[in-house]
Amino acid sequence: MADSFRENARQILDYLERTRKLQRDLAPDTLPQNLQEYAATPEARALLYEVLFDDGIPLAFALSSETVGAVVDAPNRAARIERLWSRRKGILSRCAEGLDSVTAAHLGHSVELARQALEAYQHGLHGPAQAQAMAIVDTHYTSHAPQSTANAVKHARPMEHLQGKVDNRAFPVHAPIARAYARKYLGSPTQGREAEDPPRELSRHATIHGTHPNQYTKRNALQALVMVTSLLRLLQDEHRRAAFTRP
């Protein structure tokens, strides 16, 4: 009985702490504009957190508010991915506009590569689009991001360790990317390991190391394009804010 009471109390305390974290980390005025409408209440923030962090679906900066609402309102991850897919034409147009808005000189090469990935997708080449989009994302965390941010995104174990290690405005961009890193795929069986199929969900490791039909899909490629657009829009936003506050 005592053990059961302690477990129930622990679950309640964990829920309260998570709710407090959500209220702090996803407060509407700290979020990208396209997400603010969907973070007005603790319940809405909990749902937004689920989509970004648990499902790993990118939303920040790159999608219209209407599309964000349609995705968030869907009942589960599979339905949310289908909502994205059903709006792919508008999403691709929005990604193109978003990439055009990234003007910082140091991001120019990445933007050009992202445009190439988008064009490949529009010409039916979803495999090259997915691979190139994820390579841009991976290059940022490997070569350009502050070490603390790179570690938080690439090695968040458990995933909740990402919270508090990136600022509130960046969290909705980094969270889906961290989920893509967390979906591990070890590749071909070696040293006694059994063979495994790559995951069906978008995964950094399976995109790089597992060129398999499970991983390379039109829906995953679409998410990768949204993900890289979100990241580049965030980096542009951070560049603009830094310039604005520089003495």
Phi, psi and chi 1 to 4 in degrees:
 res  aa     phi    psi   chi1   chi2   chi3   chi4
   1 MET       -  -45.5  178.8   69.5   73.5      -
   2 ALA   -62.8  -41.9      -      -      -      -
   3 ASP   -63.5  -39.5  -72.1  -15.2      -      -
   4 SER   -64.9  -41.4  175.9      -      -      -
   5 PHE   -62.9  -44.3  175.7   79.8      -      -
   6 ARG   -63.2  -39.6  -79.9 -166.0  -66.4  -91.1
   7 GLU   -65.5  -42.5  177.1   61.0   20.3      -
   8 ASN   -63.3  -42.0  -71.5  -21.7      -      -
   9 ALA   -63.7  -40.7      -      -      -      -
  10 ARG   -62.6  -41.4 -174.9 -169.8   64.9   77.3
  11 GLN   -64.8  -39.3  -69.3  178.5    2.4      -
  12 ILE   -65.0  -45.0  -68.1  170.4      -      -
  13 LEU   -64.3  -39.4  -69.9  172.6      -      -
  14 ASP   -63.1  -40.8  -74.0  -11.3      -      -
  15 TYR   -63.8  -44.0  171.3   78.1      -      -
  16 LEU   -64.2  -40.8  -68.2  173.6      -      -
  17 GLU   -66.3  -40.1  176.0   59.0   22.4      -
  18 ARG   -64.8  -39.5  179.2  164.8  172.5  165.5
  19 THR   -63.3  -43.8  -60.8      -      -      -
  20 ARG   -61.4  -41.1  -76.9 -167.1  -66.7  -91.3
  21 LYS   -62.9  -42.6 -103.2 -171.4  166.0  -37.0
  22 LEU   -61.6  -42.7  -72.8  168.3      -      -
  23 GLN   -63.6  -34.7  -69.0 -174.8   34.4      -
  24 ARG   -79.5  -49.6 -178.6  174.2   68.1 -108.6
  25 ASP   -74.6  -30.0  -67.8  -12.9      -      -
  26 LEU  -116.5   31.4  -63.2 -178.3      -      -
  27 ALA   -60.3  135.0      -      -      -      -
  28 PRO   -53.1  -41.7  -26.8   34.4      -      -
  29 ASP   -74.0   -4.8   60.0   -9.3      -      -
  30 THR  -101.1   -4.4   68.7      -      -      -
  31 LEU   -95.1  159.2  -65.5  177.1      -      -
  32 PRO   -54.2  148.5  -26.4   35.2      -      -
  33 GLN   -58.1  -36.4 -172.4  172.0    3.1      -
  34 ASN   -71.4   -9.4   69.5  -35.2      -      -
  35 LEU  -104.3  -14.4  -56.9 -176.4      -      -
  36 GLN   -61.0  -38.0  -68.7  179.0    5.5      -
  37 GLU   -62.3  -24.7  179.9 -179.3  -12.2      -
  38 TYR  -103.8   24.9  -54.9   99.5      -      -
  39 ALA  -136.1   28.1      -      -      -      -
  40 ALA   -76.4  -25.0      -      -      -      -
  41 THR  -128.7  161.4   66.4      -      -      -
  42 PRO   -56.9  -37.6  -26.9   35.4      -      -
  43 GLU   -65.8  -41.3  -66.0   77.0   16.2      -
  44 ALA   -66.2  -39.4      -      -      -      -
  45 ARG   -66.0  -37.3  -71.7 -168.0  -76.9  -83.6
  46 ALA   -63.1  -40.0      -      -      -      -
  47 LEU   -68.8  -42.7 -177.2   55.5      -      -
  48 LEU   -61.8  -41.8 -174.4   60.1      -      -
  49 TYR   -59.0  -43.1  178.0   96.7      -      -
  50 GLU   -60.0  -44.7  176.6 -175.9  -36.0      -
  51 VAL   -68.0  -44.6  176.1      -      -      -
  52 LEU   -73.7  -44.5  -68.3  166.6      -      -
  53 PHE   -98.6  -46.4 -164.7   65.9      -      -
  54 ASP   -80.4  -46.6  -62.8  -25.9      -      -
  55 ASP   -79.4  -27.4  -67.0  -13.4      -      -
  56 GLY    72.0   32.5      -      -      -      -
  57 ILE   -95.4  120.5  -61.5  175.4      -      -
  58 PRO   -73.1  135.8   27.0  -32.9      -      -
  59 LEU  -133.9  -34.4  -58.2  173.6      -      -
  60 ALA   -63.7  139.1      -      -      -      -
  61 PHE    67.6  -42.3  -69.9  107.0      -      -
  62 ALA   -85.2  -20.1      -      -      -      -
  63 LEU  -112.0  156.2  -56.4 -178.7      -      -
  64 SER   -69.8  157.1   68.4      -      -      -
  65 SER   -60.0  -36.2  -66.0      -      -      -
  66 GLU   -63.0  -42.5 -174.4  -84.5  -28.1      -
  67 THR   -67.5  -40.6  -62.6      -      -      -
  68 VAL   -55.8  -47.3  171.2      -      -      -
  69 GLY   -60.7  -42.2      -      -      -      -
  70 ALA   -63.4  -40.4      -      -      -      -
  71 VAL   -69.7  -47.6  171.9      -      -      -
  72 VAL   -62.9  -34.8  169.4      -      -      -
  73 ASP   -76.2  -13.1  -73.2  -15.7      -      -
  74 ALA   -67.8  151.4      -      -      -      -
  75 PRO   -76.6  -19.9   24.9  -34.2      -      -
  76 ASN  -158.3  175.9   53.1   50.8      -      -
  77 ARG   -60.5  -44.8 -174.4 -179.3 -172.1  -81.4
  78 ALA   -59.3  -42.6      -      -      -      -
  79 ALA   -67.8  -33.7      -      -      -      -
  80 ARG   -67.2  -41.0  -70.1  162.0 -173.9  157.2
  81 ILE   -63.1  -38.5  -62.6  -60.7      -      -
  82 GLU   -66.7  -35.3  -73.2  -53.8  -49.6      -
  83 ARG   -63.4  -42.1  -67.7  -84.7  176.5   91.4
  84 LEU   -58.4  -48.6  -85.0 -179.8      -      -
  85 TRP   -61.7  -40.9  177.5 -113.2      -      -
  86 SER   -67.1  -17.9   69.4      -      -      -
  87 ARG  -110.2   21.7  -70.8  162.3  171.1   77.2
  88 ARG   -61.2  -35.8   59.7 -167.6  177.4  -82.5
  89 LYS   -61.7  -48.3 -175.9  175.7  179.8  179.9
  90 GLY   -66.4  -36.3      -      -      -      -
  91 ILE   -64.8  -43.6  -71.3  171.2      -      -
  92 LEU   -63.1  -39.4  -66.1  172.1      -      -
  93 SER   -64.9  -42.0  177.0      -      -      -
  94 ARG   -65.1  -39.0 -175.2   88.4  175.7 -174.1
  95 CYS   -63.5  -41.8  -75.5      -      -      -
  96 ALA   -60.9  -44.2      -      -      -      -
  97 GLU   -63.8  -40.2  -67.1  171.6    2.7      -
  98 GLY   -63.6  -42.2      -      -      -      -
  99 LEU   -65.6  -36.3  -67.8  173.2      -      -
 100 ASP   -63.5  -26.2  -73.9  -16.1      -      -
 101 SER   -82.5   -7.6   73.9      -      -      -
 102 VAL   -89.2  106.6  179.6      -      -      -
 103 THR  -116.3   -4.3   57.7      -      -      -
 104 ALA   -61.5  132.3      -      -      -      -
 105 ALA   -60.4  -38.0      -      -      -      -
 106 HIS   -71.4  -10.9   69.9  -72.9      -      -
 107 LEU  -100.6    0.0  -60.8  173.7      -      -
 108 GLY   -58.5  -44.3      -      -      -      -
 109 HIS   -66.2  -42.2 -177.3   58.7      -      -
 110 SER   -63.8  -39.4  -65.8      -      -      -
 111 VAL   -63.1  -42.8  170.3      -      -      -
 112 GLU   -62.8  -42.4  179.9   55.7   31.6      -
 113 LEU   -64.5  -37.8  -69.1  176.1      -      -
 114 ALA   -65.8  -38.8      -      -      -      -
 115 ARG   -62.4  -40.7  -73.3 -163.7 -175.1  104.5
 116 GLN   -61.6  -41.6  -68.2  174.3   11.5      -
 117 ALA   -62.6  -42.5      -      -      -      -
 118 LEU   -63.0  -42.6 -177.7   61.2      -      -
 119 GLU   -65.1  -39.4 -175.4  174.9  -11.6      -
 120 ALA   -60.0  -44.2      -      -      -      -
 121 TYR   -60.9  -44.1 -169.8   95.1      -      -
 122 GLN   -65.6  -19.4  -68.6  169.3  -34.8      -
 123 HIS   -99.4   15.9  -76.8   82.4      -      -
 124 GLY    86.1    8.0      -      -      -      -
 125 LEU  -101.6   73.4  -59.2  173.8      -      -
 126 HIS   -72.6  -27.9   69.3  -87.8      -      -
 127 GLY   -63.7  -56.0      -      -      -      -
 128 PRO   -57.7  -36.2  -27.2   35.9      -      -
 129 ALA   -62.5  -47.0      -      -      -      -
 130 GLN   -63.3  -46.4  179.5  174.3  -28.8      -
 131 ALA   -62.0  -44.7      -      -      -      -
 132 GLN   -70.8  -40.6 -172.4  147.8  -54.8      -
 133 ALA   -60.9  -45.5      -      -      -      -
 134 MET   -69.4  -31.3  -68.4  -55.6  -68.0      -
 135 ALA   -65.2  -38.7      -      -      -      -
 136 ILE   -63.2  -45.3  -61.3  165.5      -      -
 137 VAL   -60.5  -48.6  170.4      -      -      -
 138 ASP   -63.7  -38.6 -166.8   54.0      -      -
 139 THR   -61.8  -38.5  -63.0      -      -      -
 140 HIS   -59.5  -49.3  171.4   69.9      -      -
 141 TYR   -75.2  -23.2  -66.6  101.8      -      -
 142 THR   -83.2  -36.7  -59.8      -      -      -
 143 SER  -119.7  -21.1  -57.1      -      -      -
 144 HIS  -122.9  -32.5  -55.8  -53.8      -      -
 145 ALA   -68.8  150.2      -      -      -      -
 146 PRO   -53.7  144.5  -23.3   33.0      -      -
 147 GLN   -57.9  -37.7 -167.5   61.9   49.9      -
 148 SER   -64.0  -40.1   59.0      -      -      -
 149 THR   -68.6  -44.6  -58.8      -      -      -
 150 ALA   -59.2  -45.0      -      -      -      -
 151 ASN   -64.0  -41.1  -72.6  -19.6      -      -
 152 ALA   -63.0  -38.9      -      -      -      -
 153 VAL   -81.1  -44.7  171.7      -      -      -
 154 LYS   -81.2  -23.1  -65.6  169.4   68.1  175.9
 155 HIS  -131.0   33.1  -52.9  -63.4      -      -
 156 ALA   -72.4  102.0      -      -      -      -
 157 ARG  -136.6  109.7  -56.9  -69.4 -175.1  -85.0
 158 PRO   -69.9  172.8   29.0  -35.8      -      -
 159 MET   -57.0  -32.1  -81.1  -72.7  -70.0      -
 160 GLU   -61.4  -16.9  -76.7   70.1   14.8      -
 161 HIS   -65.8  -15.2  -72.7  174.2      -      -
 162 LEU   -65.2  -34.0 -179.9   65.2      -      -
 163 GLN   -62.9  135.6  -67.7  174.2  -81.5      -
 164 GLY    84.7   -9.8      -      -      -      -
 165 LYS  -103.3  -10.0  -65.5 -173.4  177.7 -179.4
 166 VAL  -129.7  153.9  -63.1      -      -      -
 167 ASP   -72.2  164.7   68.3   48.1      -      -
 168 ASN   -61.5  -38.3  -65.5  -12.4      -      -
 169 ARG   -69.9  -32.6 -172.2  170.0  178.7   81.4
 170 ALA   -83.0  -23.0      -      -      -      -
 171 PHE   -52.6  -46.0  177.5   83.7      -      -
 172 PRO   -64.5  -21.1  -23.1   35.2      -      -
 173 VAL   -82.8  -45.9  173.4      -      -      -
 174 HIS   -71.4  -31.0  -67.0  -53.5      -      -
 175 ALA   -61.6  -49.9      -      -      -      -
 176 PRO   -63.8  -32.5  -20.9   32.9      -      -
 177 ILE   -68.1  -41.1  -63.5  172.4      -      -
 178 ALA   -60.4  -37.6      -      -      -      -
 179 ARG   -65.0  -38.7 -178.9   59.5   66.3 -170.4
 180 ALA   -64.3  -35.5      -      -      -      -
 181 TYR   -70.3  -33.5  -87.9   97.5      -      -
 182 ALA   -73.9  -18.9      -      -      -      -
 183 ARG   -81.0   90.6  -65.1 -176.3 -179.1  118.8
 184 LYS   -77.0  149.0  -68.8  -65.1 -171.9 -178.1
 185 TYR  -147.0  120.7  174.1   66.2      -      -
 186 LEU   -92.2   -3.5  -61.2  176.2      -      -
 187 GLY    85.7 -155.0      -      -      -      -
 188 SER   -64.3  151.8  -60.2      -      -      -
 189 PRO   -67.7  125.9   23.3  -32.7      -      -
 190 THR  -141.7  156.2   56.9      -      -      -
 191 GLN    52.5   43.5  -61.0  178.7  -10.9      -
 192 GLY    84.8   -5.2      -      -      -      -
 193 ARG   -73.0  147.2  -71.8 -168.8  -67.9  104.1
 194 GLU   -81.1  154.8  -65.9 -176.9    1.8      -
 195 ALA   -65.7  148.1      -      -      -      -
 196 GLU  -139.4  147.5   59.6  175.4  -27.5      -
 197 ASP   -81.6  143.4  -71.5  -25.3      -      -
 198 PRO   -60.7  151.0  -22.5   34.2      -      -
 199 PRO   -65.7  155.5   23.7  -33.3      -      -
 200 ARG   -81.9  -27.2  -65.5 -175.6 -179.5  -82.4
 201 GLU   -75.0  152.5  -62.3   84.5    1.0      -
 202 LEU   -57.0  126.6 -179.1   61.7      -      -
 203 SER  -139.2  131.4  160.4      -      -      -
 204 ARG   -60.1  -47.7  176.7  -91.0  178.8 -163.6
 205 HIS   -66.7  -41.8  -55.7  -72.8      -      -
 206 ALA   -73.0  -30.6      -      -      -      -
 207 THR   -65.3  -42.2  -65.1      -      -      -
 208 ILE   -79.0  -39.8  -56.6  -60.0      -      -
 209 HIS  -112.3   -1.4  -57.9  -62.4      -      -
 210 GLY  -138.6   75.1      -      -      -      -
 211 THR   -74.0   79.2   52.5      -      -      -
 212 HIS  -127.8  148.0 -171.9  -79.3      -      -
 213 PRO   -57.7  -26.4  -24.9   33.8      -      -
 214 ASN   -58.7  -39.9  -82.6    3.8      -      -
 215 GLN   -93.7  -41.8  179.3   61.3 -158.1      -
 216 TYR   -87.6   91.9  -85.5   83.1      -      -
 217 THR  -129.1  161.1   67.5      -      -      -
 218 LYS   -62.9  -36.6  -67.4  179.4  180.0  179.3
 219 ARG   -69.5  -41.2  -73.0  163.1  175.4   76.2
 220 ASN   -65.2  -39.3  -81.1   -9.3      -      -
 221 ALA   -63.0  -40.3      -      -      -      -
 222 LEU   -61.0  -45.1 -179.0   64.4      -      -
 223 GLN   -62.3  -39.2  -72.2 -176.0   75.4      -
 224 ALA   -62.7  -38.3      -      -      -      -
 225 LEU   -67.1  -41.1  -70.4  169.5      -      -
 226 VAL   -63.2  -41.1  175.3      -      -      -
 227 MET   -62.3  -47.2 -168.6  171.9  -76.8      -
 228 VAL   -69.7  -35.0   73.5      -      -      -
 229 THR   -64.7  -43.4  -57.1      -      -      -
 230 SER   -58.3  -45.6  -65.1      -      -      -
 231 LEU   -63.9  -46.6  176.9   60.9      -      -
 232 LEU   -66.9  -35.7  -69.1  171.0      -      -
 233 ARG   -65.0  -39.6  -72.7  -74.8  -52.4  -83.6
 234 LEU   -62.7  -45.1  170.7   67.0      -      -
 235 LEU   -64.6  -37.3  -62.7  176.2      -      -
 236 GLN   -63.7  -43.4  170.7   69.2   27.2      -
 237 ASP   -62.0  -42.8 -177.7   70.3      -      -
 238 GLU   -66.1  -38.5  -69.2  177.3  -17.2      -
 239 HIS   -62.6  -44.6  174.3   75.7      -      -
 240 ARG   -63.9  -43.3 -179.9 -174.5   63.0   80.2
 241 ARG   -66.3  -39.1  -73.4  168.6  177.1  -95.4
 242 ALA   -64.1  -40.6      -      -      -      -
 243 ALA   -66.2  -36.3      -      -      -      -
 244 PHE   -68.1  -34.9 -177.6   74.5      -      -
 245 THR   -93.7   -5.9   58.2      -      -      -
 246 ARG   -68.7  131.8 -168.2  176.2  -62.4  129.3
 247 PRO   -67.6      -   18.6  -26.9      -      -
